[in-house]
Amino acid sequence: MSKDKLNENKVLIAYSSRAGCTEEVALKIKEKLDTSSFEIKIFNVSDKDQFKSLNKQDINQYSSILLGSSIIKGKFHKNLNKFLKKLDSSSIKDKKLGFFICCMKACNPEKIDEAKNEYIIPNLEDYNLDFSIVDAFGGKLDFSPTSSMNSMIQKILKKIMLKDNLDLKEIESKVYDFRDWQQIDNFTSSWLNIISNM
Ligand SMILES: Cc1cc2nc3c(=O)[nH]c(=O)nc-3n(C[C@H](O)[C@H](O)[C@H](O)COP(=O)(O)O)c2cc1C
């Protein structure tokens, strides 16, 4: 028999996304969690209105909180940091916390640990929060002629991408999507396991 959707079964997903890559990942995770007995609420903190309504939420109604962010110039989105600060100052010791990022560095599976060490660990250091699971997923980059990124940013990102992916000899004018959906599915299963065994 499935569990009732009581307060202790409420899960919050809060994510930030600049161009939609992390949003698609967050929605994929929600899709899988929706098939469980948990009730999932999801907020895009990079959207002004959603960030406002998230801030009005009583955090204590959630038993677990999953956060996701893309990495822009080595950092999380500022609203995600604001939300982390709020969590840090709330008394949430009984809640399970998880974190994932989407970034270019994790495009190369061999660099996933490096991405975690470079972006997740130092950016979470300021907060006295205990995360049960963290992961770094490959990102999505649009180098197509209709890309919204300006040419200087494209040039910098192409250079870093070539450095991190020695298999790539040149960057073509197209959208590169390095997300590994199996890795994301495995992460979701592990997260589900963690929050089911509280
Ligand atoms: C301006 C800019 C800066 C970026 N800086 C980094 C970076 O410092 N490290 C990295 O690994 N990826 C970096 N990326 C890659 C993004 O993290 C990646 O494209 C991600 O998939 C974007 O997700 P989003 O669409 O959800 O924001 C950068 C991308 C842009 C556009």
Ligand as a Chemical Component Dictionary entry (heavy atoms), coordinates in Angstrom:
data_LIG
# 
_chem_comp.id                   LIG 
_chem_comp.type                 NON-POLYMER 
_chem_comp.pdbx_formal_charge   0 
_chem_comp.three_letter_code    LIG 
# 
loop_
_chem_comp_atom.comp_id 
_chem_comp_atom.atom_id 
_chem_comp_atom.alt_atom_id 
_chem_comp_atom.type_symbol 
_chem_comp_atom.charge 
_chem_comp_atom.model_Cartn_x 
_chem_comp_atom.model_Cartn_y 
_chem_comp_atom.model_Cartn_z 
_chem_comp_atom.pdbx_ordinal 
LIG C1  C1  C 0 28.656 32.596 -19.106 1  
LIG C2  C2  C 0 28.859 31.147 -18.768 2  
LIG C3  C3  C 0 29.822 30.803 -17.814 3  
LIG C4  C4  C 0 30.043 29.464 -17.502 4  
LIG N1  N1  N 0 30.981 29.143 -16.566 5  
LIG C5  C5  C 0 31.249 27.839 -16.319 6  
LIG C6  C6  C 0 32.259 27.471 -15.403 7  
LIG O1  O1  O 0 32.886 28.314 -14.743 8  
LIG N2  N2  N 0 32.526 26.152 -15.236 9  
LIG C7  C7  C 0 31.842 25.175 -15.909 10 
LIG O2  O2  O 0 32.163 24.004 -15.710 11 
LIG N3  N3  N 0 30.832 25.489 -16.741 12 
LIG C8  C8  C 0 30.527 26.784 -16.973 13 
LIG N4  N4  N 0 29.540 27.112 -17.855 14 
LIG C9  C9  C 0 28.745 26.043 -18.480 15 
LIG C10 C10 C 0 27.359 25.912 -17.843 16 
LIG O3  O3  O 0 27.448 25.556 -16.482 17 
LIG C11 C11 C 0 26.560 24.836 -18.606 18 
LIG O4  O4  O 0 26.398 25.294 -19.912 19 
LIG C12 C12 C 0 25.212 24.525 -17.993 20 
LIG O5  O5  O 0 24.673 23.420 -18.679 21 
LIG C13 C13 C 0 24.241 25.670 -18.065 22 
LIG O6  O6  O 0 23.032 25.270 -17.477 23 
LIG P1  P1  P 0 21.741 26.192 -17.426 24 
LIG O7  O7  O 0 21.230 26.332 -18.825 25 
LIG O8  O8  O 0 20.781 25.458 -16.553 26 
LIG O9  O9  O 0 22.143 27.501 -16.817 27 
LIG C14 C14 C 0 29.284 28.448 -18.162 28 
LIG C15 C15 C 0 28.305 28.813 -19.099 29 
LIG C16 C16 C 0 28.094 30.147 -19.406 30 
LIG C17 C17 C 0 27.033 30.486 -20.419 31 
# 
loop_
_chem_comp_bond.comp_id 
_chem_comp_bond.atom_id_1 
_chem_comp_bond.atom_id_2 
_chem_comp_bond.value_order 
_chem_comp_bond.pdbx_ordinal 
LIG C1  C2  SING 1  
LIG C2  C3  SING 2  
LIG C2  C16 DOUB 3  
LIG C3  C4  DOUB 4  
LIG C4  N1  SING 5  
LIG C4  C14 SING 6  
LIG N1  C5  DOUB 7  
LIG C5  C6  SING 8  
LIG C5  C8  SING 9  
LIG C6  O1  DOUB 10 
LIG C6  N2  SING 11 
LIG N2  C7  SING 12 
LIG C7  O2  DOUB 13 
LIG C7  N3  SING 14 
LIG N3  C8  DOUB 15 
LIG C8  N4  SING 16 
LIG N4  C9  SING 17 
LIG N4  C14 SING 18 
LIG C9  C10 SING 19 
LIG C10 O3  SING 20 
LIG C10 C11 SING 21 
LIG C11 O4  SING 22 
LIG C11 C12 SING 23 
LIG C12 O5  SING 24 
LIG C12 C13 SING 25 
LIG C13 O6  SING 26 
LIG O6  P1  SING 27 
LIG P1  O7  DOUB 28 
LIG P1  O8  SING 29 
LIG P1  O9  SING 30 
LIG C14 C15 DOUB 31 
LIG C15 C16 SING 32 
LIG C16 C17 SING 33 
# 
